[in-house]
Amino acid sequence: MLPIQSYSQAIDYLYSNLPMFQRIGPVAYKKDLTNTLALCEALGNPQHRFKSIHVAGTNGKGSTSHMLSSILQEAGYATGLYTSPHLKDFTERIRINGDPITQAFVIDLINRLHSVIEEVKPSFFEMTVAMAFDYFASQQVEVAVIEVGLGGRLDSTNIINPELSLITNIGWDHMDLLGDTLEKIAGEKAGIIKPKVPVVISERQAGIEEVFKHKAEGEEAVLCFAEDFYHVELKGKDAFDGFTAYWNAEPFLSLDQFPLGGVYQQKNLQGVLMATEVLNEQGFVISKNAIERGLHNVVVNTGLKGRWQKLAEKPLIICDTGHNKDGILLVLKQLAQLNYRQLHIVMGMVKGKDAEAVLALMPKEARYYFCEAKIPRAEQAEILATRAANLGLDGIVIKDVNEALALAKNQAQADDVIFIGGSTFVVAEVNEL
């Protein structure tokens, strides 16, 4: 193969030659760390050349990672951030102080590693993790926030030795890979807990607390549940209206506006605040002012999109990347707090999700526009519509995401609400995002 010359060639190579879970599903999932270790070995083990924070969980780990990164930036640290999947462009996955990885680095790394890639045959995600670690090391970041892709124990990111492990919500997702009980899923997430590395659990959940306690005890890792120390109260119907955080029942921090919406941010914020406290105990210097600025500027500092994001007013248009049963439940609770004449839902899902369980939760009074993202894993809109009809949901099929949204906007009145979701990849295709 001739050296790759352009960014478009590099991205085409990554998509065409490396199996990608987001596009083709479980067949791309590698159940060991061998490939990632081999790639990083070829790069001189960059994962050992910067401090890191590891974030796992079913829901909330993305928002949590972005908030922590923004706070660390405001505290003056050169901060790396690795998240997945991207919404608009591959470079969103790897950032330093909010700036995406350069296209030149993507091209260079593929050329440098080409012979190893051909030999190892890594997945898209394994390659991306190695790229992120090499970029962070080469740019000499002081700390990097690393979001787990899937699970924890066998996730490609789990070759780091972090300063702190943080686990958010545990819910039903990827049961075919992680287990068919919450205890099994929690056990996979707990796989990021390392020897003597402190771990923060964002929320207490009945039935799985012992999973974390047992793992932490075995690793001699100090464990704390954030909600035992921090409590967050929202000032309005969602986080956009601000919040007040309490530490041991004493007022600690108050924001009148917060750029991330969603009631679900309460639990995420508790975990983030606890994490900053633990990091300060580890030798970091993160002031309350840096925390406040970091939370206030999280979208500007990190480029976060798609978390209960308002795209327009009159009609109010909101999108959210929640895509499993627990994530959709949180979204529906949020929608139920809004005042509107009619609710319109532009919806698509991917194969492998429990579509019936999700559709059974959806409000019957809404008008549905069933669509499908342009990826191989997308569930056919016709199949989704048929399943929905069997559950009493009224809708039409408009395959293209933006055409479906255009029709919803055409049919909506100023006091209606349009919601776009069901899949990260549906949200990613929205032109207004």
PyMOL commands that set and color helices and strands:
alter all, ss='L'
color gray80, all
select helices_A, chain A and resi 7-17+21-24+26-28+34-42+46-48+61-74+90-93+103-120+124-138+175-178+182-192+209-218+226-228+239-241+265-281+288-296+298-302+325-336+355-359+381-390+401-411+424-428
alter helices_A, ss='H'
color red, helices_A
select strands_A, chain A and resi 51-56+79-82+94-96+99-100+143-147+164-167+199-201+223-225+230-234+243-247+250-255+309-312+316-319+343-347+367-370+394-397+417-421
alter strands_A, ss='S'
color yellow, strands_A
deselect
rebuild
show_as cartoon
